[in-house]
Each structure stands twice: as C-alpha cells, then as structure tokens.
Amino acid sequence: MKILAEPIDAIVKFKGKEKPIPYKFRYSDAYGRLQEVRVDRILFCDEIKIAGIRALVYRCQSIVNGVEKLYELKYIVPECRWELYKM
C-alpha cells in the first residue's frame, strides 16, 4: 500500500462511548475526480500516537471500480479529522 495521507469527507456512525465507525468516504483520485467509496468491511482498528497526537487507524476493504482493495483510514482525534492514509 502507498502512503497518501489525503484529507477526505467521511460519513461516520457514532455509538455511545465506542470508537467511530466509518460508513463511506469521498476523496480526489490522481486525476482530480471525486471518488465515493462505501466501507464494505473493517478488518481491524488500532489506536496509535504519533508525536503525542492520538489517532485511530482503520484497515478496511471495499470494492473500488470493480476491484477489491485494501486501504487504511486515519481519524486524528484532537483535530476531529479523517484522512485516507494508505491505499
């Protein structure tokens, strides 16, 4: 997987005091077109700290343009910001 670290628009489900669950997101591809991806499966979620900044990294799987892809979404907790971390 290639590290992208691009900001994305995300629709997320929050349940009580649990971690947020990504439902779908939109990002700009290499040609500048907006691609919308529905999160088919969340394989795992890790909580990490980078330079003291708490983040949640989700390894997910979806069908993108007819091809099954693995990717990682990162939720940066203090900034309340989502990014497409790897694809």
PyMOL Python script that loads the backbone (N, CA, C, O; Angstrom):
from pymol import cmd

cmd.read_pdbstr("""\
ATOM      1  N   MET A   1       0.836  -1.185   0.000  1.00  0.00           N
ATOM      2  CA  MET A   1       0.000   0.000   0.000  1.00  0.00           C
ATOM      3  C   MET A   1       0.879   1.247   0.000  1.00  0.00           C
ATOM      4  O   MET A   1       1.936   1.291   0.630  1.00  0.00           O
ATOM      5  N   LYS A   2       0.414   2.244  -0.718  1.00  0.00           N
ATOM      6  CA  LYS A   2       1.141   3.508  -0.833  1.00  0.00           C
ATOM      7  C   LYS A   2       0.577   4.512   0.177  1.00  0.00           C
ATOM      8  O   LYS A   2      -0.639   4.623   0.332  1.00  0.00           O
ATOM      9  N   ILE A   3       1.456   5.235   0.858  1.00  0.00           N
ATOM     10  CA  ILE A   3       1.011   6.251   1.818  1.00  0.00           C
ATOM     11  C   ILE A   3       0.532   7.485   1.051  1.00  0.00           C
ATOM     12  O   ILE A   3       1.270   8.057   0.248  1.00  0.00           O
ATOM     13  N   LEU A   4      -0.723   7.885   1.314  1.00  0.00           N
ATOM     14  CA  LEU A   4      -1.321   9.044   0.655  1.00  0.00           C
ATOM     15  C   LEU A   4      -1.520  10.203   1.624  1.00  0.00           C
ATOM     16  O   LEU A   4      -1.180  11.344   1.309  1.00  0.00           O
ATOM     17  N   ALA A   5      -2.070   9.914   2.802  1.00  0.00           N
ATOM     18  CA  ALA A   5      -2.356  10.911   3.846  1.00  0.00           C
ATOM     19  C   ALA A   5      -3.128  12.113   3.298  1.00  0.00           C
ATOM     20  O   ALA A   5      -2.786  13.261   3.582  1.00  0.00           O
ATOM     21  N   GLU A   6      -4.187  11.833   2.499  1.00  0.00           N
ATOM     22  CA  GLU A   6      -5.024  12.885   1.925  1.00  0.00           C
ATOM     23  C   GLU A   6      -6.267  13.100   2.779  1.00  0.00           C
ATOM     24  O   GLU A   6      -6.861  12.130   3.249  1.00  0.00           O
ATOM     25  N   PRO A   7      -6.673  14.350   2.990  1.00  0.00           N
ATOM     26  CA  PRO A   7      -7.917  14.600   3.732  1.00  0.00           C
ATOM     27  C   PRO A   7      -9.117  14.103   2.929  1.00  0.00           C
ATOM     28  O   PRO A   7      -9.127  14.182   1.700  1.00  0.00           O
ATOM     29  N   ILE A   8     -10.131  13.591   3.636  1.00  0.00           N
ATOM     30  CA  ILE A   8     -11.330  13.063   2.984  1.00  0.00           C
ATOM     31  C   ILE A   8     -12.576  13.597   3.675  1.00  0.00           C
ATOM     32  O   ILE A   8     -12.524  14.075   4.808  1.00  0.00           O
ATOM     33  N   ASP A   9     -13.698  13.506   2.965  1.00  0.00           N
ATOM     34  CA  ASP A   9     -15.013  13.738   3.553  1.00  0.00           C
ATOM     35  C   ASP A   9     -15.525  12.364   3.954  1.00  0.00           C
ATOM     36  O   ASP A   9     -15.458  11.427   3.158  1.00  0.00           O
ATOM     37  N   ALA A  10     -16.034  12.225   5.168  1.00  0.00           N
ATOM     38  CA  ALA A  10     -16.465  10.911   5.647  1.00  0.00           C
ATOM     39  C   ALA A  10     -17.834  10.986   6.305  1.00  0.00           C
ATOM     40  O   ALA A  10     -18.190  11.974   6.946  1.00  0.00           O
ATOM     41  N   ILE A  11     -18.590   9.908   6.125  1.00  0.00           N
ATOM     42  CA  ILE A  11     -19.830   9.708   6.866  1.00  0.00           C
ATOM     43  C   ILE A  11     -19.530   8.597   7.860  1.00  0.00           C
ATOM     44  O   ILE A  11     -19.103   7.505   7.486  1.00  0.00           O
ATOM     45  N   VAL A  12     -19.761   8.896   9.133  1.00  0.00           N
ATOM     46  CA  VAL A  12     -19.327   8.016  10.213  1.00  0.00           C
ATOM     47  C   VAL A  12     -20.474   7.784  11.184  1.00  0.00           C
ATOM     48  O   VAL A  12     -21.320   8.654  11.389  1.00  0.00           O
ATOM     49  N   LYS A  13     -20.488   6.590  11.783  1.00  0.00           N
ATOM     50  CA  LYS A  13     -21.501   6.258  12.780  1.00  0.00           C
ATOM     51  C   LYS A  13     -20.845   6.282  14.163  1.00  0.00           C
ATOM     52  O   LYS A  13     -19.809   5.655  14.385  1.00  0.00           O
ATOM     53  N   PHE A  14     -21.465   7.013  15.081  1.00  0.00           N
ATOM     54  CA  PHE A  14     -21.005   7.060  16.470  1.00  0.00           C
ATOM     55  C   PHE A  14     -22.036   6.332  17.326  1.00  0.00           C
ATOM     56  O   PHE A  14     -23.235   6.585  17.208  1.00  0.00           O
ATOM     57  N   LYS A  15     -21.567   5.423  18.193  1.00  0.00           N
ATOM     58  CA  LYS A  15     -22.462   4.690  19.081  1.00  0.00           C
ATOM     59  C   LYS A  15     -21.966   4.844  20.515  1.00  0.00           C
ATOM     60  O   LYS A  15     -20.960   4.245  20.897  1.00  0.00           O
ATOM     61  N   GLY A  16     -22.662   5.636  21.295  1.00  0.00           N
ATOM     62  CA  GLY A  16     -22.312   5.796  22.708  1.00  0.00           C
ATOM     63  C   GLY A  16     -20.866   6.184  22.904  1.00  0.00           C
ATOM     64  O   GLY A  16     -20.397   7.169  22.333  1.00  0.00           O
ATOM     65  N   LYS A  17     -20.158   5.416  23.707  1.00  0.00           N
ATOM     66  CA  LYS A  17     -18.751   5.703  24.007  1.00  0.00           C
ATOM     67  C   LYS A  17     -17.802   4.837  23.190  1.00  0.00           C
ATOM     68  O   LYS A  17     -16.612   4.765  23.497  1.00  0.00           O
ATOM     69  N   GLU A  18     -18.317   4.176  22.148  1.00  0.00           N
ATOM     70  CA  GLU A  18     -17.472   3.347  21.291  1.00  0.00           C
ATOM     71  C   GLU A  18     -16.686   4.214  20.302  1.00  0.00           C
ATOM     72  O   GLU A  18     -16.931   5.413  20.175  1.00  0.00           O
ATOM     73  N   LYS A  19     -15.746   3.584  19.610  1.00  0.00           N
ATOM     74  CA  LYS A  19     -14.975   4.278  18.577  1.00  0.00           C
ATOM     75  C   LYS A  19     -15.885   4.593  17.392  1.00  0.00           C
ATOM     76  O   LYS A  19     -16.842   3.860  17.144  1.00  0.00           O
ATOM     77  N   PRO A  20     -15.605   5.671  16.655  1.00  0.00           N
ATOM     78  CA  PRO A  20     -16.404   5.969  15.460  1.00  0.00           C
ATOM     79  C   PRO A  20     -16.223   4.875  14.407  1.00  0.00           C
ATOM     80  O   PRO A  20     -15.141   4.305  14.270  1.00  0.00           O
ATOM     81  N   ILE A  21     -17.293   4.591  13.668  1.00  0.00           N
ATOM     82  CA  ILE A  21     -17.273   3.542  12.653  1.00  0.00           C
ATOM     83  C   ILE A  21     -17.491   4.196  11.285  1.00  0.00           C
ATOM     84  O   ILE A  21     -18.572   4.725  11.027  1.00  0.00           O
ATOM     85  N   PRO A  22     -16.468   4.169  10.393  1.00  0.00           N
ATOM     86  CA  PRO A  22     -16.641   4.787   9.075  1.00  0.00           C
ATOM     87  C   PRO A  22     -17.646   4.010   8.228  1.00  0.00           C
ATOM     88  O   PRO A  22     -17.617   2.779   8.196  1.00  0.00           O
ATOM     89  N   TYR A  23     -18.537   4.735   7.539  1.00  0.00           N
ATOM     90  CA  TYR A  23     -19.553   4.118   6.682  1.00  0.00           C
ATOM     91  C   TYR A  23     -19.181   4.293   5.201  1.00  0.00           C
ATOM     92  O   TYR A  23     -19.156   3.324   4.443  1.00  0.00           O
ATOM     93  N   LYS A  24     -18.892   5.538   4.801  1.00  0.00           N
ATOM     94  CA  LYS A  24     -18.398   5.797   3.451  1.00  0.00           C
ATOM     95  C   LYS A  24     -17.610   7.098   3.448  1.00  0.00           C
ATOM     96  O   LYS A  24     -17.710   7.907   4.370  1.00  0.00           O
ATOM     97  N   PHE A  25     -16.815   7.285   2.379  1.00  0.00           N
ATOM     98  CA  PHE A  25     -15.989   8.483   2.292  1.00  0.00           C
ATOM     99  C   PHE A  25     -15.816   8.888   0.835  1.00  0.00           C
ATOM    100  O   PHE A  25     -16.083   8.114  -0.085  1.00  0.00           O
ATOM    101  N   ARG A  26     -15.357  10.134   0.650  1.00  0.00           N
ATOM    102  CA  ARG A  26     -15.129  10.683  -0.683  1.00  0.00           C
ATOM    103  C   ARG A  26     -13.728  11.282  -0.712  1.00  0.00           C
ATOM    104  O   ARG A  26     -13.323  11.992   0.209  1.00  0.00           O
ATOM    105  N   TYR A  27     -12.989  10.983  -1.793  1.00  0.00           N
ATOM    106  CA  TYR A  27     -11.631  11.508  -1.940  1.00  0.00           C
ATOM    107  C   TYR A  27     -11.385  11.888  -3.400  1.00  0.00           C
ATOM    108  O   TYR A  27     -12.136  11.475  -4.284  1.00  0.00           O
ATOM    109  N   SER A  28     -10.345  12.668  -3.652  1.00  0.00           N
ATOM    110  CA  SER A  28      -9.949  13.033  -5.018  1.00  0.00           C
ATOM    111  C   SER A  28      -8.907  12.038  -5.501  1.00  0.00           C
ATOM    112  O   SER A  28      -7.904  11.806  -4.827  1.00  0.00           O
ATOM    113  N   ASP A  29      -9.145  11.446  -6.674  1.00  0.00           N
ATOM    114  CA  ASP A  29      -8.183  10.487  -7.213  1.00  0.00           C
ATOM    115  C   ASP A  29      -7.030  11.227  -7.900  1.00  0.00           C
ATOM    116  O   ASP A  29      -6.946  12.453  -7.830  1.00  0.00           O
ATOM    117  N   ALA A  30      -6.154  10.485  -8.558  1.00  0.00           N
ATOM    118  CA  ALA A  30      -4.968  11.067  -9.190  1.00  0.00           C
ATOM    119  C   ALA A  30      -5.324  12.055 -10.301  1.00  0.00           C
ATOM    120  O   ALA A  30      -4.523  12.929 -10.634  1.00  0.00           O
ATOM    121  N   TYR A  31      -6.527  11.921 -10.876  1.00  0.00           N
ATOM    122  CA  TYR A  31      -6.964  12.804 -11.963  1.00  0.00           C
ATOM    123  C   TYR A  31      -7.807  13.973 -11.463  1.00  0.00           C
ATOM    124  O   TYR A  31      -8.302  14.766 -12.263  1.00  0.00           O
ATOM    125  N   GLY A  32      -7.972  14.085 -10.152  1.00  0.00           N
ATOM    126  CA  GLY A  32      -8.742  15.178  -9.574  1.00  0.00           C
ATOM    127  C   GLY A  32     -10.239  14.925  -9.509  1.00  0.00           C
ATOM    128  O   GLY A  32     -10.999  15.806  -9.108  1.00  0.00           O
ATOM    129  N   ARG A  33     -10.675  13.723  -9.902  1.00  0.00           N
ATOM    130  CA  ARG A  33     -12.098  13.373  -9.843  1.00  0.00           C
ATOM    131  C   ARG A  33     -12.450  12.893  -8.445  1.00  0.00           C
ATOM    132  O   ARG A  33     -11.652  12.228  -7.784  1.00  0.00           O
ATOM    133  N   LEU A  34     -13.658  13.238  -8.000  1.00  0.00           N
ATOM    134  CA  LEU A  34     -14.117  12.772  -6.693  1.00  0.00           C
ATOM    135  C   LEU A  34     -14.603  11.334  -6.802  1.00  0.00           C
ATOM    136  O   LEU A  34     -15.438  11.019  -7.650  1.00  0.00           O
ATOM    137  N   GLN A  35     -14.087  10.470  -5.953  1.00  0.00           N
ATOM    138  CA  GLN A  35     -14.485   9.065  -5.889  1.00  0.00           C
ATOM    139  C   GLN A  35     -15.177   8.840  -4.557  1.00  0.00           C
ATOM    140  O   GLN A  35     -14.675   9.261  -3.515  1.00  0.00           O
ATOM    141  N   GLU A  36     -16.325   8.180  -4.585  1.00  0.00           N
ATOM    142  CA  GLU A  36     -17.046   7.857  -3.353  1.00  0.00           C
ATOM    143  C   GLU A  36     -16.931   6.356  -3.113  1.00  0.00           C
ATOM    144  O   GLU A  36     -17.194   5.553  -4.008  1.00  0.00           O
ATOM    145  N   VAL A  37     -16.537   5.988  -1.900  1.00  0.00           N
ATOM    146  CA  VAL A  37     -16.304   4.585  -1.559  1.00  0.00           C
ATOM    147  C   VAL A  37     -17.102   4.230  -0.316  1.00  0.00           C
ATOM    148  O   VAL A  37     -17.024   4.922   0.700  1.00  0.00           O
ATOM    149  N   ARG A  38     -17.867   3.150  -0.398  1.00  0.00           N
ATOM    150  CA  ARG A  38     -18.586   2.624   0.765  1.00  0.00           C
ATOM    151  C   ARG A  38     -17.680   1.609   1.447  1.00  0.00           C
ATOM    152  O   ARG A  38     -17.118   0.738   0.782  1.00  0.00           O
ATOM    153  N   VAL A  39     -17.532   1.708   2.752  1.00  0.00           N
ATOM    154  CA  VAL A  39     -16.680   0.795   3.512  1.00  0.00           C
ATOM    155  C   VAL A  39     -17.430  -0.530   3.648  1.00  0.00           C
ATOM    156  O   VAL A  39     -18.421  -0.617   4.372  1.00  0.00           O
ATOM    157  N   ASP A  40     -16.950  -1.563   2.944  1.00  0.00           N
ATOM    158  CA  ASP A  40     -17.613  -2.866   2.986  1.00  0.00           C
ATOM    159  C   ASP A  40     -17.266  -3.636   4.253  1.00  0.00           C
ATOM    160  O   ASP A  40     -18.128  -4.269   4.863  1.00  0.00           O
ATOM    161  N   ARG A  41     -15.989  -3.575   4.645  1.00  0.00           N
ATOM    162  CA  ARG A  41     -15.551  -4.345   5.810  1.00  0.00           C
ATOM    163  C   ARG A  41     -14.432  -3.624   6.541  1.00  0.00           C
ATOM    164  O   ARG A  41     -13.514  -3.094   5.915  1.00  0.00           O
ATOM    165  N   ILE A  42     -14.508  -3.606   7.862  1.00  0.00           N
ATOM    166  CA  ILE A  42     -13.420  -3.086   8.691  1.00  0.00           C
ATOM    167  C   ILE A  42     -12.695  -4.301   9.243  1.00  0.00           C
ATOM    168  O   ILE A  42     -13.270  -5.079  10.004  1.00  0.00           O
ATOM    169  N   LEU A  43     -11.433  -4.467   8.863  1.00  0.00           N
ATOM    170  CA  LEU A  43     -10.671  -5.638   9.284  1.00  0.00           C
ATOM    171  C   LEU A  43     -10.167  -5.485  10.711  1.00  0.00           C
ATOM    172  O   LEU A  43     -10.251  -6.421  11.506  1.00  0.00           O
ATOM    173  N   PHE A  44      -9.642  -4.306  11.037  1.00  0.00           N
ATOM    174  CA  PHE A  44      -9.242  -4.021  12.419  1.00  0.00           C
ATOM    175  C   PHE A  44      -9.064  -2.528  12.608  1.00  0.00           C
ATOM    176  O   PHE A  44      -9.020  -1.763  11.645  1.00  0.00           O
ATOM    177  N   CYS A  45      -8.963  -2.127  13.865  1.00  0.00           N
ATOM    178  CA  CYS A  45      -8.753  -0.726  14.226  1.00  0.00           C
ATOM    179  C   CYS A  45      -7.670  -0.678  15.298  1.00  0.00           C
ATOM    180  O   CYS A  45      -7.771  -1.361  16.317  1.00  0.00           O
ATOM    181  N   ASP A  46      -6.642   0.124  15.072  1.00  0.00           N
ATOM    182  CA  ASP A  46      -5.556   0.306  16.041  1.00  0.00           C
ATOM    183  C   ASP A  46      -5.548   1.743  16.529  1.00  0.00           C
ATOM    184  O   ASP A  46      -5.772   2.674  15.756  1.00  0.00           O
ATOM    185  N   GLU A  47      -5.291   1.917  17.816  1.00  0.00           N
ATOM    186  CA  GLU A  47      -5.105   3.257  18.363  1.00  0.00           C
ATOM    187  C   GLU A  47      -3.610   3.512  18.440  1.00  0.00           C
ATOM    188  O   GLU A  47      -2.870   2.732  19.039  1.00  0.00           O
ATOM    189  N   ILE A  48      -3.162   4.617  17.825  1.00  0.00           N
ATOM    190  CA  ILE A  48      -1.738   4.936  17.800  1.00  0.00           C
ATOM    191  C   ILE A  48      -1.525   6.353  18.316  1.00  0.00           C
ATOM    192  O   ILE A  48      -2.464   7.142  18.419  1.00  0.00           O
ATOM    193  N   LYS A  49      -0.266   6.659  18.639  1.00  0.00           N
ATOM    194  CA  LYS A  49       0.128   8.022  18.998  1.00  0.00           C
ATOM    195  C   LYS A  49       1.353   8.375  18.173  1.00  0.00           C
ATOM    196  O   LYS A  49       2.366   7.678  18.205  1.00  0.00           O
ATOM    197  N   ILE A  50       1.240   9.475  17.432  1.00  0.00           N
ATOM    198  CA  ILE A  50       2.364   9.963  16.636  1.00  0.00           C
ATOM    199  C   ILE A  50       2.713  11.338  17.177  1.00  0.00           C
ATOM    200  O   ILE A  50       1.908  12.266  17.086  1.00  0.00           O
ATOM    201  N   ALA A  51       3.895  11.475  17.733  1.00  0.00           N
ATOM    202  CA  ALA A  51       4.351  12.726  18.353  1.00  0.00           C
ATOM    203  C   ALA A  51       3.358  13.194  19.411  1.00  0.00           C
ATOM    204  O   ALA A  51       3.118  14.393  19.559  1.00  0.00           O
ATOM    205  N   GLY A  52       2.784  12.250  20.142  1.00  0.00           N
ATOM    206  CA  GLY A  52       1.850  12.572  21.212  1.00  0.00           C
ATOM    207  C   GLY A  52       0.431  12.861  20.757  1.00  0.00           C
ATOM    208  O   GLY A  52      -0.433  13.162  21.580  1.00  0.00           O
ATOM    209  N   ILE A  53       0.177  12.772  19.449  1.00  0.00           N
ATOM    210  CA  ILE A  53      -1.165  13.029  18.908  1.00  0.00           C
ATOM    211  C   ILE A  53      -1.882  11.698  18.720  1.00  0.00           C
ATOM    212  O   ILE A  53      -1.417  10.820  17.994  1.00  0.00           O
ATOM    213  N   ARG A  54      -3.021  11.568  19.390  1.00  0.00           N
ATOM    214  CA  ARG A  54      -3.792  10.322  19.348  1.00  0.00           C
ATOM    215  C   ARG A  54      -4.535  10.189  18.017  1.00  0.00           C
ATOM    216  O   ARG A  54      -5.141  11.144  17.530  1.00  0.00           O
ATOM    217  N   ALA A  55      -4.475   8.978  17.436  1.00  0.00           N
ATOM    218  CA  ALA A  55      -5.170   8.711  16.178  1.00  0.00           C
ATOM    219  C   ALA A  55      -5.675   7.277  16.171  1.00  0.00           C
ATOM    220  O   ALA A  55      -5.118   6.406  16.840  1.00  0.00           O
ATOM    221  N   LEU A  56      -6.732   7.042  15.408  1.00  0.00           N
ATOM    222  CA  LEU A  56      -7.274   5.707  15.194  1.00  0.00           C
ATOM    223  C   LEU A  56      -7.034   5.346  13.735  1.00  0.00           C
ATOM    224  O   LEU A  56      -7.384   6.116  12.840  1.00  0.00           O
ATOM    225  N   VAL A  57      -6.437   4.174  13.485  1.00  0.00           N
ATOM    226  CA  VAL A  57      -6.171   3.719  12.123  1.00  0.00           C
ATOM    227  C   VAL A  57      -7.041   2.496  11.852  1.00  0.00           C
ATOM    228  O   VAL A  57      -6.969   1.497  12.567  1.00  0.00           O
ATOM    229  N   TYR A  58      -7.862   2.589  10.811  1.00  0.00           N
ATOM    230  CA  TYR A  58      -8.772   1.517  10.423  1.00  0.00           C
ATOM    231  C   TYR A  58      -8.255   0.865   9.146  1.00  0.00           C
ATOM    232  O   TYR A  58      -8.055   1.550   8.143  1.00  0.00           O
ATOM    233  N   ARG A  59      -8.035  -0.447   9.169  1.00  0.00           N
ATOM    234  CA  ARG A  59      -7.721  -1.184   7.941  1.00  0.00           C
ATOM    235  C   ARG A  59      -9.050  -1.687   7.400  1.00  0.00           C
ATOM    236  O   ARG A  59      -9.767  -2.421   8.081  1.00  0.00           O
ATOM    237  N   CYS A  60      -9.377  -1.294   6.179  1.00  0.00           N
ATOM    238  CA  CYS A  60     -10.688  -1.584   5.595  1.00  0.00           C
ATOM    239  C   CYS A  60     -10.536  -2.262   4.239  1.00  0.00           C
ATOM    240  O   CYS A  60      -9.454  -2.309   3.654  1.00  0.00           O
ATOM    241  N   GLN A  61     -11.667  -2.788   3.761  1.00  0.00           N
ATOM    242  CA  GLN A  61     -11.713  -3.459   2.473  1.00  0.00           C
ATOM    243  C   GLN A  61     -12.991  -3.036   1.759  1.00  0.00           C
ATOM    244  O   GLN A  61     -14.064  -3.015   2.362  1.00  0.00           O
ATOM    245  N   SER A  62     -12.876  -2.700   0.480  1.00  0.00           N
ATOM    246  CA  SER A  62     -14.031  -2.294  -0.325  1.00  0.00           C
ATOM    247  C   SER A  62     -13.786  -2.650  -1.778  1.00  0.00           C
ATOM    248  O   SER A  62     -12.660  -2.937  -2.186  1.00  0.00           O
ATOM    249  N   ILE A  63     -14.863  -2.624  -2.550  1.00  0.00           N
ATOM    250  CA  ILE A  63     -14.749  -2.783  -3.991  1.00  0.00           C
ATOM    251  C   ILE A  63     -14.734  -1.376  -4.590  1.00  0.00           C
ATOM    252  O   ILE A  63     -15.699  -0.623  -4.459  1.00  0.00           O
ATOM    253  N   VAL A  64     -13.617  -1.035  -5.254  1.00  0.00           N
ATOM    254  CA  VAL A  64     -13.429   0.283  -5.865  1.00  0.00           C
ATOM    255  C   VAL A  64     -13.226   0.070  -7.361  1.00  0.00           C
ATOM    256  O   VAL A  64     -12.272  -0.593  -7.767  1.00  0.00           O
ATOM    257  N   ASN A  65     -14.109   0.622  -8.181  1.00  0.00           N
ATOM    258  CA  ASN A  65     -14.054   0.464  -9.644  1.00  0.00           C
ATOM    259  C   ASN A  65     -13.992  -1.006 -10.057  1.00  0.00           C
ATOM    260  O   ASN A  65     -13.262  -1.360 -10.982  1.00  0.00           O
ATOM    261  N   GLY A  66     -14.754  -1.859  -9.377  1.00  0.00           N
ATOM    262  CA  GLY A  66     -14.827  -3.279  -9.713  1.00  0.00           C
ATOM    263  C   GLY A  66     -13.679  -4.122  -9.193  1.00  0.00           C
ATOM    264  O   GLY A  66     -13.616  -5.316  -9.486  1.00  0.00           O
ATOM    265  N   VAL A  67     -12.771  -3.533  -8.427  1.00  0.00           N
ATOM    266  CA  VAL A  67     -11.610  -4.252  -7.888  1.00  0.00           C
ATOM    267  C   VAL A  67     -11.642  -4.170  -6.367  1.00  0.00           C
ATOM    268  O   VAL A  67     -11.865  -3.101  -5.799  1.00  0.00           O
ATOM    269  N   GLU A  68     -11.418  -5.314  -5.710  1.00  0.00           N
ATOM    270  CA  GLU A  68     -11.386  -5.322  -4.244  1.00  0.00           C
ATOM    271  C   GLU A  68     -10.068  -4.722  -3.768  1.00  0.00           C
ATOM    272  O   GLU A  68      -8.994  -5.173  -4.167  1.00  0.00           O
ATOM    273  N   LYS A  69     -10.154  -3.701  -2.913  1.00  0.00           N
ATOM    274  CA  LYS A  69      -8.949  -3.002  -2.448  1.00  0.00           C
ATOM    275  C   LYS A  69      -8.887  -2.963  -0.935  1.00  0.00           C
ATOM    276  O   LYS A  69      -9.908  -2.892  -0.252  1.00  0.00           O
ATOM    277  N   LEU A  70      -7.661  -3.012  -0.427  1.00  0.00           N
ATOM    278  CA  LEU A  70      -7.379  -2.775   0.986  1.00  0.00           C
ATOM    279  C   LEU A  70      -6.882  -1.339   1.111  1.00  0.00           C
ATOM    280  O   LEU A  70      -6.164  -0.840   0.244  1.00  0.00           O
ATOM    281  N   TYR A  71      -7.271  -0.684   2.196  1.00  0.00           N
ATOM    282  CA  TYR A  71      -6.825   0.684   2.428  1.00  0.00           C
ATOM    283  C   TYR A  71      -6.910   0.967   3.921  1.00  0.00           C
ATOM    284  O   TYR A  71      -7.513   0.203   4.675  1.00  0.00           O
ATOM    285  N   GLU A  72      -6.305   2.066   4.337  1.00  0.00           N
ATOM    286  CA  GLU A  72      -6.349   2.479   5.737  1.00  0.00           C
ATOM    287  C   GLU A  72      -6.897   3.896   5.829  1.00  0.00           C
ATOM    288  O   GLU A  72      -6.487   4.792   5.090  1.00  0.00           O
ATOM    289  N   LEU A  73      -7.829   4.075   6.753  1.00  0.00           N
ATOM    290  CA  LEU A  73      -8.370   5.388   7.081  1.00  0.00           C
ATOM    291  C   LEU A  73      -7.827   5.778   8.444  1.00  0.00           C
ATOM    292  O   LEU A  73      -7.734   4.940   9.341  1.00  0.00           O
ATOM    293  N   LYS A  74      -7.469   7.045   8.603  1.00  0.00           N
ATOM    294  CA  LYS A  74      -6.956   7.509   9.894  1.00  0.00           C
ATOM    295  C   LYS A  74      -7.854   8.626  10.418  1.00  0.00           C
ATOM    296  O   LYS A  74      -8.167   9.578   9.703  1.00  0.00           O
ATOM    297  N   TYR A  75      -8.263   8.490  11.685  1.00  0.00           N
ATOM    298  CA  TYR A  75      -9.045   9.528  12.359  1.00  0.00           C
ATOM    299  C   TYR A  75      -8.128  10.182  13.377  1.00  0.00           C
ATOM    300  O   TYR A  75      -7.703   9.530  14.331  1.00  0.00           O
ATOM    301  N   ILE A  76      -7.817  11.458  13.192  1.00  0.00           N
ATOM    302  CA  ILE A  76      -6.947  12.194  14.105  1.00  0.00           C
ATOM    303  C   ILE A  76      -7.857  12.816  15.155  1.00  0.00           C
ATOM    304  O   ILE A  76      -8.585  13.767  14.870  1.00  0.00           O
ATOM    305  N   VAL A  77      -7.812  12.278  16.368  1.00  0.00           N
ATOM    306  CA  VAL A  77      -8.780  12.595  17.422  1.00  0.00           C
ATOM    307  C   VAL A  77      -8.786  14.066  17.829  1.00  0.00           C
ATOM    308  O   VAL A  77      -9.863  14.662  17.835  1.00  0.00           O
ATOM    309  N   PRO A  78      -7.643  14.702  18.176  1.00  0.00           N
ATOM    310  CA  PRO A  78      -7.711  16.096  18.639  1.00  0.00           C
ATOM    311  C   PRO A  78      -8.234  17.075  17.582  1.00  0.00           C
ATOM    312  O   PRO A  78      -8.811  18.109  17.919  1.00  0.00           O
ATOM    313  N   GLU A  79      -8.029  16.743  16.298  1.00  0.00           N
ATOM    314  CA  GLU A  79      -8.458  17.631  15.215  1.00  0.00           C
ATOM    315  C   GLU A  79      -9.813  17.232  14.643  1.00  0.00           C
ATOM    316  O   GLU A  79     -10.375  17.962  13.827  1.00  0.00           O
ATOM    317  N   CYS A  80     -10.349  16.077  15.061  1.00  0.00           N
ATOM    318  CA  CYS A  80     -11.616  15.546  14.509  1.00  0.00           C
ATOM    319  C   CYS A  80     -11.551  15.510  12.985  1.00  0.00           C
ATOM    320  O   CYS A  80     -12.469  15.969  12.306  1.00  0.00           O
ATOM    321  N   ARG A  81     -10.459  14.961  12.454  1.00  0.00           N
ATOM    322  CA  ARG A  81     -10.206  14.980  11.013  1.00  0.00           C
ATOM    323  C   ARG A  81      -9.941  13.567  10.500  1.00  0.00           C
ATOM    324  O   ARG A  81      -9.248  12.784  11.149  1.00  0.00           O
ATOM    325  N   TRP A  82     -10.500  13.246   9.324  1.00  0.00           N
ATOM    326  CA  TRP A  82     -10.293  11.952   8.676  1.00  0.00           C
ATOM    327  C   TRP A  82      -9.356  12.121   7.496  1.00  0.00           C
ATOM    328  O   TRP A  82      -9.374  13.146   6.814  1.00  0.00           O
ATOM    329  N   GLU A  83      -8.521  11.085   7.257  1.00  0.00           N
ATOM    330  CA  GLU A  83      -7.695  11.090   6.062  1.00  0.00           C
ATOM    331  C   GLU A  83      -7.567   9.678   5.507  1.00  0.00           C
ATOM    332  O   GLU A  83      -7.612   8.693   6.243  1.00  0.00           O
ATOM    333  N   LEU A  84      -7.407   9.606   4.186  1.00  0.00           N
ATOM    334  CA  LEU A  84      -7.100   8.343   3.522  1.00  0.00           C
ATOM    335  C   LEU A  84      -5.603   8.171   3.687  1.00  0.00           C
ATOM    336  O   LEU A  84      -4.812   8.821   3.003  1.00  0.00           O
ATOM    337  N   TYR A  85      -5.219   7.292   4.599  1.00  0.00           N
ATOM    338  CA  TYR A  85      -3.822   7.164   4.996  1.00  0.00           C
ATOM    339  C   TYR A  85      -3.021   6.344   3.984  1.00  0.00           C
ATOM    340  O   TYR A  85      -1.967   6.783   3.522  1.00  0.00           O
ATOM    341  N   LYS A  86      -3.520   5.151   3.638  1.00  0.00           N
ATOM    342  CA  LYS A  86      -2.831   4.279   2.674  1.00  0.00           C
ATOM    343  C   LYS A  86      -3.848   3.658   1.726  1.00  0.00           C
ATOM    344  O   LYS A  86      -4.993   3.401   2.097  1.00  0.00           O
ATOM    345  N   MET A  87      -3.404   3.423   0.491  1.00  0.00           N
ATOM    346  CA  MET A  87      -4.243   2.690  -0.470  1.00  0.00           C
ATOM    347  C   MET A  87      -3.350   1.987  -1.464  1.00  0.00           C
ATOM    348  O   MET A  87      -3.843   1.309  -2.365  1.00  0.00           O
TER     349      MET A  87
END
""", "prot")
cmd.dss("prot")
cmd.show_as("cartoon", "prot")
cmd.util.cbc("prot")
cmd.orient("prot")
